[in-house]
Amino acid sequence: MNDDELLARLKSADPALTPHAPLPDIDRLVEDTLTTDTALQTGNTAPAKTTARRSRRQLFGLAAAAGLLLLGGGIAGGVMANNDNGHPASAGPLTLTTAGGFGSQKCVAPSPDTLRGYPTLFVGTATSVKGSAVTFRVDYWLKGGDTETVVLDSDTSRPETLTFSQGERYIVAAENGVVPVCGANGADDETVAAFRQAFGK
């Protein structure tokens, strides 16, 4: 008898492989597992049902403790991930600088197509303009960020540097922390709406 013949004979004798094999009784198997005391019974005089009841009670206690730990961890994580206003916490403001070489050239109006290639792109309102530092409140992150505040060093020592007005809204693009020529532009409601639609924000 070769291996294939032996395998065929074993398969034909296996009751689990026949089409008439009964389905396993899952309820009975689970009940047997829960009520079987797997601890050593040496010197144990407690009745089997009492031991099973105690084991089941211990199992439920462990499950409840695990549930409380998960719930507590989720609440703590939620508190740590949010600041006092309920907004996601961030590591601090993102800091950007302007690129050198801003000249008197005129920039075209910003569009999703012209700024799509930049890894950092947001719509923000200038909340503070002090010296060379412009602080933006981020209204919408379009790409690459999660902070609520961005600080831009606009280097006012150069006469060709862009100027910003407090309270005005801008679309700002950057790469490697640098805002390029024509990378920061004032934005009206229509422009902001076009950018939000283009980036699904």
Backbone hydrogen bonds, N-H to C=O, Kabsch-Sander energy under -0.5 kcal/mol:
donor,donor_aa,acceptor,acceptor_aa,energy
6,L,2,N,-2.0
7,L,3,D,-2.6
8,A,4,D,-2.3
9,R,5,E,-2.2
10,L,6,L,-2.4
11,K,7,L,-2.3
12,S,8,A,-2.0
13,A,9,R,-1.3
14,D,10,L,-0.9
14,D,11,K,-0.6
17,L,14,D,-1.2
18,T,15,P,-0.8
21,A,18,T,-1.5
26,I,24,P,-1.3
29,L,25,D,-2.3
30,V,26,I,-2.6
31,E,27,D,-2.5
32,D,28,R,-2.8
33,T,29,L,-2.1
34,L,30,V,-2.4
35,T,31,E,-2.2
36,T,32,D,-1.2
38,T,36,T,-0.8
44,N,41,Q,-2.2
45,T,43,G,-0.6
51,T,47,P,-2.0
52,A,48,A,-2.5
53,R,49,K,-2.6
54,R,50,T,-2.6
55,S,51,T,-2.6
56,R,52,A,-2.5
57,R,53,R,-2.4
58,Q,54,R,-2.5
59,L,55,S,-2.2
60,F,56,R,-2.4
61,G,57,R,-2.3
62,L,58,Q,-2.5
63,A,59,L,-2.3
64,A,60,F,-2.5
65,A,61,G,-2.4
66,A,62,L,-2.4
67,G,63,A,-2.2
68,L,64,A,-2.3
69,L,65,A,-2.3
70,L,66,A,-2.3
71,L,67,G,-2.5
72,G,68,L,-2.9
73,G,69,L,-2.5
74,G,70,L,-2.3
75,I,71,L,-2.4
76,A,72,G,-2.6
77,G,73,G,-2.5
78,G,74,G,-2.2
79,V,75,I,-2.4
80,M,76,A,-2.5
81,A,77,G,-1.9
82,N,79,V,-1.0
83,N,87,H,-2.4
86,G,83,N,-1.7
89,A,81,A,-2.9
94,L,149,T,-2.2
96,L,151,V,-2.9
97,T,177,G,-2.1
98,T,153,D,-1.5
99,A,179,V,-2.6
103,G,101,G,-0.5
115,L,111,S,-1.7
116,R,112,P,-1.0
118,Y,115,L,-1.5
120,T,174,A,-1.8
121,L,119,P,-0.5
121,L,143,K,-2.3
122,F,172,V,-2.2
123,V,140,Y,-2.7
124,G,122,F,-0.5
124,G,170,Y,-2.8
125,T,137,R,-2.4
126,A,168,E,-2.7
127,T,125,T,-0.7
127,T,135,T,-2.7
128,S,135,T,-1.4
130,K,133,A,-2.6
133,A,130,K,-2.2
134,V,132,S,-0.5
134,V,152,L,-2.7
135,T,128,S,-2.8
135,T,133,A,-0.5
136,F,134,V,-0.5
136,F,150,V,-3.4
137,R,125,T,-2.7
138,V,136,F,-0.6
138,V,148,E,-2.6
139,D,123,V,-2.4
139,D,137,R,-0.6
140,Y,123,V,-2.0
142,L,121,L,-2.2
142,L,140,Y,-0.7
143,K,121,L,-2.3
150,V,136,F,-2.1
151,V,94,L,-3.2
152,L,134,V,-3.2
153,D,96,L,-2.7
154,S,132,S,-3.4
154,S,152,L,-0.9
158,R,155,D,-1.5
161,T,158,R,-1.8
167,G,126,A,-4.0
168,E,165,S,-1.8
170,Y,124,G,-3.3
171,I,185,N,-2.9
172,V,122,F,-2.6
172,V,170,Y,-0.5
173,A,183,G,-3.0
174,A,120,T,-2.4
175,E,178,V,-2.3
178,V,175,E,-1.5
179,V,97,T,-3.6
183,G,180,P,-2.3
185,N,171,I,-2.2
187,A,169,R,-2.4
192,V,188,D,-2.4
193,A,189,D,-2.4
194,A,190,E,-1.9
195,F,191,T,-2.2
196,R,192,V,-2.7
197,Q,193,A,-2.2
198,A,194,A,-2.2
199,F,195,F,-2.1
200,G,196,R,-0.6
200,G,197,Q,-0.7
201,K,196,R,-2.6
